[in-house]
Amino acid sequence: MTQRDWIEKDFYRELGVASSASADEIKKAYRKLARELHPDANPGDARAEARFKSVSEAYGVLSDDKKRREYDETRSLFAGGAGGFRGGQGFPGGFGGGAGGQGFDLNDLLGRTGAGAGGGGLGDLFGDILGGRGAGAGRSAGARTQQRGADIENEVRIGFADAVRGAEVQLRLAGPARCRRCAGTGARPGSTPRTCPTCAGVGLVSRSQGAFAFSEPCQDCRGTGRLIDDPCPECRGEGVTTQVRKLTVRVPAGVTDGQQIRIKGKGEPGPTGGPAGDLLLRVHVEPHRLFGRSERNPDDLTLTVPVTYPELVLGTTITVPTLDSTVSLKVPPGTASGRTFRVRGRGVQKRSGNPGDLLVTVEVAVPSRLDDAATTALQSYAEATKAYDPRADLLGGAR
């Protein structure tokens, strides 16, 4: 993506937000549109897929604080008509060209800077003119550092068991991706970019004008430090194209609902072959019918098991389920309803560290109806134990 794209495209309009929108408002608008336009939700709809790509492209810029700042600066300076433009196709008028003065040609200016979505922006364009320091001051020839791509965000929904055990999930991501044809070099397969001899690969050149020294993007390589004699026809030398890519990622065991995990190097590719950013994946976990996660320690699983009153009074051994099998649990005589037992090692199994436990809470199940025999037996039991008052201490303490 070039600065011309930034001038010609209104990313705020793509997402349906104001230019003053907060980061949360931008994220909320993107997520809503992404759900509506995702290719999985609109199979075979080319128009929805194209719109999805445009929305993803807009979010890729506006969700990154640095890129958004540079985008706003560029739009304000160029699209805002600060003096107008001179001779640029589709941009009438001149920039900075007062009476008798010479303006800047937009095509020439953008061609000289060559700063894309991940480029140096206006800071590199104008430099720090005071003190003779440009944006590349102090960098030696050949020491140019390739810029890292932006991080991207996505969401995935998985089952409870997959969250506990860990799982591989398939994703479809739409947005900027490294060009498949040239592998991100920007050059036609079989050819190789060469180091720009003018700036020695730094991407910046210095010039003096009176008492001031200026550092500006190299005109020959457009600030990239490289020359591509035979551009890739797929990406036109950018090294990046907008595409839908399939990705398999590993969700680690023990992930909790709403947790965000970082997958290194699976984000937006860096310009001109630079390293990719990261994928920030928000995980949503489906609840389980039986099991839960302990609030105190998410590595511990929770389970509530119904038992009868005689089992609590007399004691028993019950069989309880785990996520993988079953275990036997001994309930001692005189156990109170609501007591929790710990079954060691039956919780979250992580690759490192001790496994979590299964916390089993027993609760007495009260039958809604009794037949005549059970009613008679229960009345006999009540008569035999009427000397026992479980609320004696409670009533005595209230006086």
C-alpha positions as CSV (number, residue, x, y, z in Angstrom):
1,M,0.0,0.0,0.0
2,T,1.4,3.4,-1.0
3,Q,0.9,6.9,0.3
4,R,-1.2,7.5,-2.8
5,D,-3.6,4.8,-1.5
6,W,-3.8,6.6,1.8
7,I,-4.7,9.8,0.0
8,E,-7.3,8.3,-2.3
9,K,-8.9,5.9,0.2
10,D,-11.0,7.0,3.2
11,F,-10.5,4.3,5.8
12,Y,-12.8,5.9,8.3
13,R,-15.6,5.8,5.8
14,E,-14.8,2.1,5.1
15,L,-15.4,1.3,8.7
16,G,-18.3,3.8,9.1
17,V,-16.7,5.8,11.9
18,A,-15.7,9.4,12.4
19,S,-12.0,10.4,12.1
20,S,-12.1,11.2,15.8
21,A,-13.3,7.7,16.7
22,S,-11.5,6.0,19.6
23,A,-9.5,2.8,19.3
24,D,-12.4,0.8,20.9
25,E,-15.0,2.3,18.5
26,I,-12.8,1.4,15.5
27,K,-12.3,-2.2,16.8
28,K,-16.1,-2.5,17.5
29,A,-17.0,-1.3,14.0
30,Y,-14.4,-3.6,12.4
31,R,-15.6,-6.7,14.3
32,K,-19.2,-6.0,13.3
33,L,-18.4,-5.6,9.7
34,A,-16.0,-8.6,9.7
35,R,-18.6,-10.9,11.0
36,E,-21.1,-9.7,8.4
37,L,-18.7,-9.8,5.4
38,H,-16.5,-12.8,6.2
39,P,-16.1,-15.2,3.3
40,D,-17.3,-18.0,5.5
41,A,-20.6,-16.2,6.1
42,N,-21.0,-15.3,2.4
43,P,-19.7,-18.2,0.3
44,G,-19.3,-17.4,-3.3
45,D,-20.1,-13.7,-2.9
46,A,-17.3,-11.9,-4.6
47,R,-18.7,-8.4,-3.7
48,A,-18.8,-9.3,0.0
49,E,-15.2,-10.7,-0.1
50,A,-13.9,-7.6,-1.8
51,R,-15.7,-5.4,0.8
52,F,-14.2,-7.6,3.5
53,K,-10.7,-7.1,2.1
54,S,-11.3,-3.3,2.0
55,V,-12.5,-3.3,5.6
56,S,-9.5,-5.4,6.7
57,E,-7.2,-3.1,4.9
58,A,-8.7,0.0,6.6
59,Y,-8.5,-1.7,10.1
60,G,-4.9,-2.7,9.5
61,V,-4.0,1.0,9.3
62,L,-6.4,2.5,11.8
63,S,-5.8,-0.1,14.5
64,D,-2.1,0.7,14.5
65,D,-1.4,3.9,16.4
66,K,1.7,4.8,14.4
67,K,0.1,4.1,11.0
68,R,-3.1,5.9,11.9
69,R,-1.0,9.0,13.0
70,E,0.9,8.9,9.7
71,Y,-2.3,8.3,7.7
72,D,-4.0,11.3,9.4
73,E,-0.9,13.5,8.7
74,T,-0.8,12.5,5.1
75,R,-4.5,13.0,4.5
76,S,-4.4,16.4,6.3
77,L,-1.3,17.6,4.4
78,F,-2.2,16.3,0.9
79,A,-5.9,15.6,0.7
80,G,-6.7,18.6,2.8
81,G,-5.5,20.9,0.0
82,A,-2.8,22.7,1.9
83,G,-2.0,25.0,-1.0
84,G,-3.3,22.3,-3.4
85,F,-1.2,20.1,-5.7
86,R,0.5,20.8,-9.0
87,G,0.1,18.6,-12.0
88,G,-0.8,15.3,-10.2
89,Q,-3.4,13.2,-12.0
90,G,-6.7,13.6,-10.2
91,F,-5.2,16.3,-7.9
92,P,-5.6,19.8,-9.5
93,G,-3.6,22.7,-8.4
94,G,-0.2,23.1,-6.9
95,F,1.2,22.5,-3.4
96,G,3.3,25.2,-1.9
97,G,3.4,27.1,-5.1
98,G,2.7,30.7,-4.3
99,A,2.8,33.6,-6.7
100,G,5.9,33.2,-8.8
101,G,6.9,30.1,-6.8
102,Q,7.3,26.5,-7.8
103,G,5.0,23.9,-6.3
104,F,5.4,20.2,-5.8
105,D,4.1,17.6,-8.1
106,L,2.1,15.0,-6.1
107,N,3.2,12.2,-8.4
108,D,6.8,13.3,-8.1
109,L,6.7,13.7,-4.4
110,L,5.0,10.3,-3.7
111,G,7.4,8.7,-6.2
112,R,10.4,10.1,-4.3
113,T,9.2,9.0,-0.9
114,G,7.8,5.6,-1.7
115,A,6.5,5.3,1.8
116,G,3.8,2.7,2.1
117,A,1.6,1.7,4.9
118,G,4.6,0.5,6.8
119,G,6.9,3.2,5.6
120,G,8.6,6.0,7.5
121,G,5.8,8.5,7.0
122,L,6.1,12.2,7.1
123,G,8.7,12.1,9.8
124,D,11.1,10.5,7.3
125,L,9.9,12.7,4.6
126,F,10.8,16.0,6.2
127,G,13.3,14.8,8.8
128,D,14.5,16.9,11.7
129,I,15.9,19.9,9.9
130,L,17.2,21.6,13.0
131,G,20.6,20.6,14.1
132,G,21.3,19.0,10.7
133,R,19.8,15.6,11.8
134,G,17.6,13.6,9.5
135,A,15.5,10.6,10.2
136,G,18.4,8.4,9.2
137,A,21.2,10.3,11.1
138,G,23.8,8.0,12.6
139,R,22.9,5.0,10.4
140,S,25.8,3.7,8.5
141,A,25.6,2.5,4.9
142,G,24.0,-0.9,4.6
143,A,22.6,-0.8,8.1
144,R,19.1,-0.2,7.1
145,T,16.7,-2.2,9.3
146,Q,13.7,-3.7,7.6
147,Q,10.4,-2.5,9.2
148,R,8.3,-5.1,11.0
149,G,4.7,-5.6,9.8
150,A,1.7,-4.6,11.9
151,D,0.1,-7.0,14.4
152,I,-3.4,-8.1,13.5
153,E,-6.3,-9.2,15.7
154,N,-8.8,-12.1,15.2
155,E,-11.2,-14.2,17.2
156,V,-11.8,-18.0,17.5
157,R,-14.4,-20.0,19.3
158,I,-13.5,-23.5,20.7
159,G,-15.0,-26.2,22.8
160,F,-14.4,-26.6,26.5
161,A,-12.4,-29.8,26.1
162,D,-10.2,-28.2,23.5
163,A,-9.5,-25.3,25.8
164,V,-8.5,-27.7,28.6
165,R,-6.4,-30.0,26.4
166,G,-5.1,-27.6,23.8
167,A,-6.0,-27.9,20.1
168,E,-5.2,-26.9,16.6
169,V,-7.7,-24.5,15.0
170,Q,-8.1,-23.5,11.3
171,L,-8.4,-19.8,10.5
172,R,-9.1,-17.8,7.4
173,L,-7.6,-14.4,7.5
174,A,-8.2,-11.7,4.9
175,G,-5.9,-8.8,4.5
176,P,-2.3,-7.9,3.5
177,A,-0.1,-11.0,3.1
178,R,3.3,-11.7,1.7
179,C,3.1,-12.1,-2.1
180,R,3.1,-15.8,-2.9
181,R,4.7,-15.3,-6.3
182,C,7.8,-13.4,-5.3
183,A,7.9,-14.5,-1.6
184,G,7.8,-10.8,-0.5
185,T,10.9,-9.6,-2.4
186,G,8.9,-7.5,-4.9
187,A,11.0,-8.8,-7.7
188,R,9.9,-11.2,-10.5
189,P,10.8,-14.8,-9.6
190,G,14.3,-15.5,-10.9
191,S,15.5,-12.0,-10.3
192,T,16.9,-10.3,-7.2
193,P,16.6,-6.8,-5.9
194,R,20.0,-5.0,-5.8
195,T,21.3,-2.5,-3.3
196,C,20.7,1.1,-4.3
197,P,24.1,2.6,-5.2
198,T,22.9,6.2,-4.5
199,C,22.1,5.6,-0.8
200,A,24.2,2.4,-0.3
201,G,21.1,0.6,0.9
202,V,20.2,3.1,3.7
203,G,17.2,4.6,1.9
204,L,18.1,8.1,2.8
205,V,20.4,10.8,1.4
206,S,21.5,14.0,2.9
207,R,21.9,17.4,1.3
208,S,22.8,20.8,2.6
209,Q,21.1,24.1,1.9
210,G,22.7,27.0,3.5
211,A,22.9,26.6,7.3
212,F,20.6,23.6,7.2
213,A,21.1,19.9,6.5
214,F,18.3,17.8,5.2
215,S,17.8,14.1,5.2
216,E,15.3,12.9,2.7
217,P,14.2,9.6,1.1
218,C,16.5,8.5,-1.8
219,Q,14.9,9.4,-5.1
220,D,16.3,6.5,-6.9
221,C,15.1,3.7,-4.7
222,R,12.1,5.7,-3.2
223,G,13.5,5.2,0.3
224,T,13.6,1.4,0.3
225,G,17.4,1.0,-0.1
226,R,16.8,-1.4,-2.9
227,L,16.3,-1.3,-6.7
228,I,14.0,-3.7,-8.4
229,D,14.8,-3.9,-12.1
230,D,12.2,-6.5,-12.9
231,P,9.1,-6.0,-10.6
232,C,6.9,-8.9,-9.7
233,P,3.7,-8.7,-11.8
234,E,1.6,-10.0,-9.0
235,C,2.3,-7.3,-6.4
236,R,3.9,-4.7,-8.7
237,G,7.1,-4.6,-6.6
238,E,5.4,-4.1,-3.3
239,G,6.0,-7.6,-1.9
240,V,2.5,-7.6,-0.4
241,T,-0.9,-8.4,-1.8
242,T,-4.4,-8.5,-0.3
243,Q,-5.5,-12.1,0.0
244,V,-7.5,-14.6,2.0
245,R,-5.0,-17.1,3.7
246,K,-5.6,-20.2,5.6
247,L,-3.7,-20.7,8.8
248,T,-3.4,-23.5,11.4
249,V,-2.6,-22.3,14.9
250,R,-2.0,-24.1,18.1
251,V,-4.2,-23.0,21.1
252,P,-2.3,-24.0,24.2
253,A,-3.8,-26.1,27.0
254,G,-5.5,-24.2,29.7
255,V,-6.6,-21.1,27.7
256,T,-9.5,-19.3,29.4
257,D,-12.5,-17.6,27.9
258,G,-11.6,-14.1,26.6
259,Q,-7.9,-14.7,26.8
260,Q,-5.7,-13.3,24.0
261,I,-2.8,-15.3,22.8
262,R,0.1,-14.1,20.6
263,I,1.2,-16.1,17.6
264,K,4.6,-14.8,16.5
265,G,5.1,-13.9,12.8
266,K,1.6,-14.6,11.7
267,G,0.5,-10.9,11.4
268,E,0.8,-8.5,8.5
269,P,4.1,-8.9,6.5
270,G,6.6,-6.1,6.7
271,P,7.1,-3.9,3.6
272,T,9.8,-5.0,1.1
273,G,10.3,-8.3,2.7
274,G,10.5,-7.1,6.3
275,P,9.6,-9.4,9.2
276,A,5.9,-10.1,9.8
277,G,4.0,-8.8,12.8
278,D,2.1,-11.1,15.2
279,L,-1.4,-12.5,15.3
280,L,-3.3,-11.6,18.4
281,L,-6.0,-14.2,18.8
282,R,-8.9,-13.7,21.2
283,V,-10.2,-17.1,22.3
284,H,-13.9,-17.7,23.3
285,V,-14.6,-20.9,25.1
286,E,-17.9,-22.7,24.9
287,P,-19.3,-23.7,28.3
288,H,-19.5,-27.4,29.2
289,R,-22.7,-29.1,30.4
290,L,-20.9,-30.6,33.4
291,F,-17.5,-29.1,34.0
292,G,-16.4,-25.6,34.9
293,R,-13.1,-23.8,35.7
294,S,-12.1,-22.8,39.2
295,E,-12.0,-19.0,39.7
296,R,-9.2,-19.5,42.2
297,N,-7.0,-21.5,39.9
298,P,-8.2,-21.9,36.2
299,D,-6.1,-25.1,35.9
300,D,-8.5,-26.8,38.3
301,L,-11.8,-28.2,36.9
302,T,-15.0,-28.2,38.9
303,L,-17.8,-30.7,38.9
304,T,-21.0,-30.9,41.0
305,V,-22.3,-34.5,41.8
306,P,-25.7,-35.2,43.2
307,V,-25.9,-37.8,46.1
308,T,-28.6,-39.2,48.3
309,Y,-29.0,-38.4,52.0
310,P,-28.2,-41.9,53.1
311,E,-25.0,-41.8,51.0
312,L,-23.8,-38.7,53.0
313,V,-24.8,-40.1,56.3
314,L,-23.6,-43.7,55.9
315,G,-20.7,-43.0,53.5
316,T,-20.2,-44.6,50.1
317,T,-17.9,-44.8,47.0
318,I,-19.2,-43.1,43.9
319,T,-18.1,-43.0,40.3
320,V,-17.6,-39.5,38.9
321,P,-16.7,-38.5,35.3
322,T,-13.6,-36.7,34.1
323,L,-12.9,-35.2,30.7
324,D,-11.1,-38.4,29.7
325,S,-12.6,-41.3,31.7
326,T,-14.0,-41.9,35.2
327,V,-12.6,-42.1,38.7
328,S,-13.9,-43.6,42.0
329,L,-14.4,-41.1,44.9
330,K,-14.8,-42.2,48.5
331,V,-17.4,-40.2,50.5
332,P,-16.8,-40.7,54.2
333,P,-19.8,-41.2,56.6
334,G,-21.2,-37.9,58.0
335,T,-20.3,-35.9,54.9
336,A,-22.1,-32.5,54.7
337,S,-23.9,-31.5,51.5
338,G,-21.8,-29.0,49.7
339,R,-18.4,-30.5,50.7
340,T,-15.7,-30.4,48.0
341,F,-13.2,-33.2,47.3
342,R,-10.0,-32.8,45.4
343,V,-9.0,-35.5,42.8
344,R,-5.4,-34.9,42.1
345,G,-4.1,-34.5,38.5
346,R,-7.4,-34.6,36.7
347,G,-7.5,-31.0,35.7
348,V,-5.7,-29.0,33.0
349,Q,-2.7,-31.0,31.7
350,K,0.0,-28.4,30.6
351,R,3.3,-29.2,29.0
352,S,5.2,-27.6,31.8
353,G,4.3,-27.4,35.5
354,N,2.1,-29.5,37.6
355,P,-1.3,-30.5,36.3
356,G,-4.5,-29.1,37.7
357,D,-7.0,-31.0,39.9
358,L,-10.6,-32.0,39.6
359,L,-12.7,-30.4,42.4
360,V,-15.8,-32.5,43.1
361,T,-18.6,-31.0,45.1
362,V,-21.3,-33.3,46.5
363,E,-24.8,-32.0,46.9
364,V,-27.8,-33.9,48.3
365,A,-30.5,-34.5,45.8
366,V,-34.0,-34.2,47.3
367,P,-36.7,-36.3,45.6
368,S,-39.7,-34.4,44.5
369,R,-42.1,-37.3,45.3
370,L,-42.0,-40.4,47.6
371,D,-44.1,-43.6,47.4
372,D,-45.9,-44.8,50.5
373,A,-43.2,-47.1,51.6
374,A,-40.5,-44.4,51.4
375,T,-42.8,-41.9,53.2
376,T,-43.4,-44.4,56.1
377,A,-39.7,-45.1,56.4
378,L,-38.8,-41.4,56.4
379,Q,-41.4,-40.7,59.1
380,S,-40.0,-43.5,61.2
381,Y,-36.5,-42.0,60.8
382,A,-37.8,-38.6,61.8
383,E,-39.4,-40.0,64.9
384,A,-36.2,-41.9,65.8
385,T,-34.0,-38.8,65.5
386,K,-36.4,-36.1,66.9
387,A,-34.0,-35.5,69.8
388,Y,-31.5,-34.2,67.3
389,D,-32.0,-30.5,66.5
390,P,-29.7,-29.2,63.8
391,R,-30.8,-25.6,64.5
392,A,-30.2,-25.6,68.3
393,D,-27.1,-23.4,68.1
394,L,-28.7,-21.2,65.5
395,L,-31.7,-20.4,67.7
396,G,-29.7,-20.1,70.9
397,G,-27.3,-17.6,69.3
398,A,-30.2,-15.3,68.3
399,R,-31.3,-14.7,71.8
